Amino acid sequence: MPIQWFPGHMNTTRNQLTELMPRTDVVIELLDARLPGSSSNPLLDELRRNVPGKGPEGRPGDVPCITLLTKDDLADPEATAKWRDEFHNRRGVQTLAVNLSDKRATKNIPKLIRRLAPQRVEKNKPVRVTIVGIPNVGKSTLVNMLRGKSVARTGDEPAVTKGPQEIKLDRDIVLTDTPGILWPKFDDEAIGLNLAVSGAIKDTATDYDLLGPHAARYLLAQYPDRLIERYKIKDPADLPDPEDENAPFAFIELIGRKRGCLIAGGEVEMSRASELLLRELRGGKLGRVSLELP
């Protein structure tokens, strides 16, 4: 069952970004460090390329981009290092891994913004910054940290920001915070599943019975030791073989029995056990886990 989630306000946001790019000096794109590929919107890369007036002498050019890998404290550090190398090789992209719960994480960002827009700084004009990213990736949290006080709404679920918000950061930096935007169609089904597993797509638009096995299959293959530790599996041989197509369901049944996700007759309520796995994965209870590699 492919996942599609593209509320009407996101279509509006796409049109707004198209209009914003010619007036933007620097883009800050926030990606989830656990899945930088799936959370990177190809639309943004397209919109910021060859923008009229951004090149020398008013010719078309690229809008510089700062890529922030947020939720760095939840992601596998080795995987994050590989993703930073991947983005570093992209034209006009500066990449930082940050934990937005740490106030020190953003202290150097204003300096980097100014460095990427010398033409505005030299003319004593404010640098215009547009902040973009998928839902629930920390855009409003970043704005509040940069501003030093709460000026943008935040929340632990997608789609909190409903429209662009313009905030003056300093005398020389103006931020525009945009609603979280996903693209209208996920050509690779795994991208939609990864986003849903991370919490970028509202649970009401997905199915735990679909997401739980998807997450379980990946975790069994990549992080079996984390599963053994978290769910107190005494004999590693009890962990299902990830090569077995039924392994994800067997694992969910296993943790369902361990955590008491049972219904009448002693059967495991698979949806409830899947929800438990997703909640613990998202909350960092399994340790620092990345959901994909470059």
N, C-alpha and C positions, 0 to 999 in steps of 0.2 A: 504494500500500500504506500505509494509515494506521498511524501509530505509536502504540502503547499500552504504557505501562510503569508499572505500579502494584503493586509488590511488597507482600506481605502486611503488612510492618511499617509501610507508609505508611497503610494503612487504620486500623491501630492508632493511628498518630500523629494522624490526623484526629479520632478519638474522644478522644484525650488533649487535643488543643487545645480541643475543646468543653468539657471539664472544667476546663481551665486558665484560660479567659477570665474567669470570675467572680473568680478569685484573682489576676489580672494587672492591674497598674497602668499599665504601658507595654509596648507591643509594638515590637520592632525587627524589621522585615522586610528581608531582604537580597535585592536584585535584581541580576541581571547587567546592568551598564551597557550592554552591547552589544545586549541585547534586553529592556528593562524591561517591555514589554507582555507578551511571551510568558512571562517568568519571574515575573510577578505573578499570584498565585493568587487567583481570585475567591472561593474558599472563606474565606480569611482575612478579607477585607473584610466578608463576610457574618457571620462569627463574632464580630467585634469590635464590631458595631453593636448598640445597644439591649440591652446586657448588664445584667441585673438588679443593682441596687445601685451602678452606676457614675455615675449622674446625681445632681443635687442632692437632698439629703434622702433618699438611698437609692433614688431612682427609677431606672428603666432609663436608661442612657447609653452613649456610645461610649468604648471604650478608646483612649487616644491612641496614635499610631503614628509611629515614626521609620523612614523609608524610606532605606536606604543603597544607593546604586548602586555596587556593588563592581566590581573590575576596570576601574576608570576609566581606567587607563593603557593598556588595550587598545581602548577605545571612541573613536569619532569625537567630539571635544569639542563640535562644533557640534550634533550629534545629542543629546548628553548634556544640553546647555543647554535644548534643546526639551523633553526628557523631564522635567527638573527643573521647568520651568514647568507642565507637564501635571500632575504630582503635587502641586505647590504649591496648585493650585486644588481639590484634594480636601479634604473636611471632616476636620479633625483629623489631618493628615499633615504631618510635617516631613521635608524631603528633603535628603540630603547625598550628594555624589559622592566616593568614597574609593578609594584604592589601599591595600589591606591589607598590602602589602609595605613600606609607609612607616609607621614607628611613630608619627609625628606625626599620622597620619590620624584616630586615635581619641581624641586627648587631650581634646577638648571634649564627647565623648559623655556621660560621667557627669554633667557640669553640665546638659546638655540633659535627661537623664533626670529629674533632680531638679526641674527647672523644669516638666516636664509632669505631675508628681505632687505638687503643693504640699500636698494634703490629707494625704499620708503624711509628708512632711517636717515639717510643722507639728506633727504629733503624735509626732514622733521614732520613727516606725515605718519599717522597711525598705521601700524601693520594690521591688516584685516585677516583674521584667522577663522577658518570654518572647521568645526569639529564634527566628525562623522563616525559612524560605526553601526554594527548590528545592535538589536535591542539587548539590554541588560549587560552591557560590556563596561559601563562605568563612565560614560560621557559627562553626565551631570555631576558625578562625584569629582571628576577631574576639574570641571569648571569651578566648583566650590572650593577646591583645594588651591587652585591658582588665584582665585579672588580673595581667599582668606576668610570667607564667610559664606553662609548658605544663601545662594541667589538662584540656584536651579533645583528643581524637584528631583529627588532621588528615590529609588525603591529597589527591592530585591526581586522584581518581576519585570518582564518585558513591557515596552510601550508606556513608560511613565511620562516621557516628554512628548507632547502632542503637536507642537509647532516650533519653528525656529525662535530662539531666544537670543537677543543681542546683549552682551555684557561687556562693559568697559573694564579691562584688567588693570592697565596703567594708563598714564597719559598717552603712551605710544602703542598700545595694543588693544584691539577690539575683537572680542570673541563672538562667534555665532554658533550656538549649540543647536543641533538639528535632531529631530526624532530618529529613533533607531530605524534603519532601513534594511530590509532583505530584498533579494531580487525575485522577480515574479515566478521563476521556474528554476528548480534545481536539476540541472542536466544529469548530474551524478547523484543517484539516490542516497549514497553514503553521506554526501554533504548535508542533505536535509536531516538524516538520522543523527549525525554528529551534532548539528546545531540543536536539535531537540533534546538529545542526551545532556548537553551542557546547560540547558535551561533558557536558551535564546528564543525558543518558540514556546508559547504558552502551553502548559500541559493540557488545557482544554481542547487544543487543536491537534493533539497527538493521542497515542495509545500506549499505555504502559506495557501491554502485552507485546507490542512491537519493539519498543525502545529497550526494555530490559534484556531480552536475548541479544540484541545488537551490541549493547554495552558488555554483556557477559562474554560473548565470543571474543571481543577484542581484549578484555582484561585477562581471560584465560590464556591467551596467546602471548601477551606482552608483560603482564604483571602477576603471574601466578603466586609469587611469594607474598605479595600484598594481600591477596585473597586468603591465603592460608593463615596469615597473621591476624587479619581483621576478624575472620569468622571462626578462628580457633579450630582449624581442621588439623587434628592430631596426626593423621597419616596422610602425607602428600599424595599417596596412591588413590585416596578417595576423591581427589580433584579430577573432574572429567577431562578426557583428552580433547584439546581444542580442535584436533583434526576430525573428531566425530561430529557429524552434523547435528546430532541431538545434544551435544555437550552444553550449549547455553541453557537449554531447558532443564537439563539434569542439574546444573549448578544452581539455577534459581530455585528449583525444588529443594535442593540441599540446604540453602540458606533459609528458605521458607520454613523448613522443619526446625532448624536451629533457633529461629527467632519467633516461632509460634504463630506463623501466618497460616493458620489452619481453619478449615470449615468443618461442618458436620460430617462425620465419617472418617475424620482424620486426614482428609486430603488437603494438599497445599493450595491456598488461594494465590495462584500464580501472579495475578495482577498486583496484589498487595505486596508480594515478595519482590516483584520487579520495581515497584515504587520505592521500596526500602533500599534496594541496591542503588537506584538513581539518586535518591536523597543523600545517601552516604558518599557516593562518588562526587556529587556536586559540592558537598560540604567539606571535602578534604579528609574524610574519615579513612580513606584508603591510602592516604599519603599523597605525595606529589605525582600526579598522573597526567600525561598528555594523551590526547585522543587520536593524534595523527603525527606523522613525520613528513618532512619535505619529500 
